[in-house]
Amino acid sequence: MFYILIFLIIILLSFNIFIFALEKKLKELEYKTRNLFKQRTNLIPAIYEVSQAFLVKQEEIFKEILILRKEEFFWNESNLNFSKIIEIESKIHHELNFIFKVCNKHPKLLKNWKFIYLREVLIEKSSSLSEKIELYKTISKKYNFLLFIDKIILIGFFIPSKSVSEI
């Protein structure tokens, strides 16, 4: 009987250590994702400068993305809600797509090596971001499920853990 009790305690502690490791992995992934968002957003002024000589109504084209960039800066600096940052960044992504659609209509801009380089870097950052976000989604679902199981087992009430908002 004593060995069974020891075995159960070891399993429950291992389970909670695994949950703690997942929580740490999620925080690390969130940090890396925020940095990638920041790197991608920091490319916007460069795109603005490169396209300046080619676009006629540049202020109107970049108006919305500059507003979103200020909002993103506020939410990143306050280190608050990650889901709010994802929401803002998806709007920025939509605006970047719009800007590149406008820029792709100018043949001289498409031949500019600075623009081509910025476009490739931006595509690379966006691709890396989508991979990180998908990984975050799967890990957060598993984490929240394991926290639910932990609460059912009742050990979760003694070792508090906070659930993560799923994207």
C-alpha positions as CSV (number, residue, x, y, z in Angstrom):
1,M,0.0,0.0,0.0
2,F,2.9,2.4,0.9
3,Y,4.5,1.7,-2.5
4,I,1.3,2.5,-4.4
5,L,1.0,5.8,-2.5
6,I,4.6,6.7,-3.3
7,F,4.1,5.7,-6.9
8,L,1.0,7.9,-7.2
9,I,2.8,10.9,-5.6
10,I,5.7,10.5,-8.1
11,I,3.3,10.4,-11.0
12,L,1.3,13.4,-9.8
13,L,4.5,15.4,-9.2
14,S,5.8,14.4,-12.7
15,F,2.6,15.5,-14.2
16,N,2.8,18.9,-12.5
17,I,6.5,19.3,-13.6
18,F,5.4,18.6,-17.1
19,I,2.7,21.2,-16.9
20,F,5.2,23.7,-15.5
21,A,7.6,22.9,-18.4
22,L,4.7,23.5,-20.9
23,E,4.0,26.8,-19.2
24,K,7.6,27.9,-19.5
25,K,7.7,26.8,-23.2
26,L,4.5,28.9,-23.8
27,K,6.1,32.0,-22.3
28,E,9.3,31.5,-24.3
29,L,7.3,31.1,-27.5
30,E,5.2,34.2,-26.7
31,Y,8.4,36.2,-26.2
32,K,9.9,35.0,-29.5
33,T,6.6,35.7,-31.3
34,R,6.5,39.2,-29.9
35,N,10.1,39.8,-31.0
36,L,9.2,38.6,-34.5
37,F,6.2,40.9,-34.6
38,K,8.4,43.7,-33.6
39,Q,11.0,42.9,-36.2
40,R,8.3,42.7,-38.9
41,T,6.7,46.0,-37.8
42,N,10.1,47.7,-37.8
43,L,10.3,47.1,-41.5
44,I,7.3,49.4,-42.2
45,P,9.4,52.7,-42.2
46,A,11.8,51.1,-44.6
47,I,9.0,50.2,-47.0
48,Y,7.6,53.7,-46.7
49,E,11.0,55.2,-47.6
50,V,11.7,52.9,-50.5
51,S,8.2,53.4,-52.0
52,Q,8.1,57.1,-51.5
53,A,9.4,58.1,-54.9
54,F,7.0,55.7,-56.7
55,L,3.6,56.1,-54.9
56,V,1.3,59.1,-55.6
57,K,-0.9,59.0,-52.5
58,Q,1.5,57.5,-50.1
59,E,0.1,59.1,-46.9
60,E,-3.3,57.6,-47.6
61,I,-1.9,54.2,-48.3
62,F,0.2,54.1,-45.1
63,K,-2.2,56.0,-42.8
64,E,-3.9,52.9,-41.3
65,I,-0.8,50.9,-40.8
66,L,0.9,53.7,-39.0
67,I,-2.1,54.0,-36.6
68,L,-1.9,50.2,-36.1
69,R,1.8,50.4,-35.5
70,K,1.3,52.9,-32.7
71,E,-1.3,50.7,-31.1
72,E,1.0,47.7,-31.4
73,F,3.8,49.6,-29.8
74,F,1.5,50.4,-26.8
75,W,0.4,46.8,-26.3
76,N,3.9,45.4,-26.7
77,E,5.4,47.8,-24.2
78,S,2.7,47.2,-21.6
79,N,3.2,43.4,-21.9
80,L,-0.4,42.7,-21.5
81,N,-2.8,40.5,-23.4
82,F,-1.1,38.4,-26.0
83,S,-4.4,37.7,-27.8
84,K,-4.8,41.5,-28.3
85,I,-1.4,41.7,-29.8
86,I,-2.3,38.9,-32.2
87,E,-5.4,40.8,-33.2
88,I,-3.5,44.0,-33.9
89,E,-0.8,42.1,-35.8
90,S,-3.3,40.4,-38.0
91,K,-4.7,43.8,-38.9
92,I,-1.1,45.0,-39.6
93,H,-0.6,41.9,-41.8
94,H,-3.8,42.8,-43.7
95,E,-2.6,46.3,-44.3
96,L,0.9,45.1,-45.4
97,N,-0.9,42.9,-48.0
98,F,-2.8,45.9,-49.2
99,I,0.4,48.0,-49.4
100,F,2.2,45.3,-51.4
101,K,-0.8,45.0,-53.7
102,V,-0.5,48.7,-54.4
103,C,3.3,48.5,-54.8
104,N,3.0,45.5,-57.2
105,K,1.2,47.7,-59.7
106,H,4.3,49.9,-60.2
107,P,6.8,48.2,-62.5
108,K,9.7,50.5,-61.6
109,L,9.2,49.8,-57.9
110,L,9.2,46.0,-58.7
111,K,12.7,46.5,-60.2
112,N,14.1,48.3,-57.2
113,W,16.5,46.0,-55.4
114,K,15.7,47.6,-52.0
115,F,12.0,46.9,-52.4
116,I,12.7,43.3,-53.5
117,Y,14.9,42.8,-50.5
118,L,12.4,44.2,-48.0
119,R,9.6,42.2,-49.6
120,E,11.6,39.0,-49.2
121,V,12.6,39.7,-45.6
122,L,9.0,40.5,-44.8
123,I,7.8,37.3,-46.3
124,E,10.4,35.4,-44.4
125,K,9.3,37.0,-41.1
126,S,5.6,36.4,-41.8
127,S,6.3,32.7,-42.6
128,S,8.2,32.3,-39.4
129,L,5.4,34.1,-37.5
130,S,2.8,31.8,-38.8
131,E,4.8,28.7,-37.7
132,K,5.3,30.1,-34.2
133,I,1.6,31.0,-33.9
134,E,0.5,27.5,-35.0
135,L,2.9,26.0,-32.5
136,Y,1.6,28.3,-29.8
137,K,-2.0,27.3,-30.6
138,T,-1.3,23.6,-30.3
139,I,0.7,23.9,-27.1
140,S,-1.8,26.2,-25.5
141,K,-4.6,23.8,-26.2
142,K,-2.7,20.9,-24.6
143,Y,-1.7,23.1,-21.7
144,N,-5.2,24.2,-20.9
145,F,-6.5,20.6,-21.2
146,L,-3.8,19.3,-18.8
147,L,-4.6,22.1,-16.4
148,F,-8.2,21.0,-16.5
149,I,-7.2,17.4,-15.7
150,D,-4.9,18.8,-13.0
151,K,-7.9,20.5,-11.4
152,I,-9.9,17.4,-11.5
153,I,-7.2,15.4,-9.8
154,L,-7.3,18.2,-7.1
155,I,-3.6,18.7,-7.0
156,G,-4.1,21.8,-9.2
157,F,-5.8,23.5,-6.3
158,F,-2.6,23.2,-4.2
159,I,-0.2,24.2,-7.0
160,P,-1.8,27.2,-8.7
161,S,-1.4,27.6,-12.4
162,K,-3.1,30.1,-14.7
163,S,-4.7,29.0,-17.9
164,V,-3.6,30.5,-21.2
165,S,-5.9,32.2,-23.6
166,E,-6.1,30.3,-26.8
167,I,-5.8,32.2,-30.0
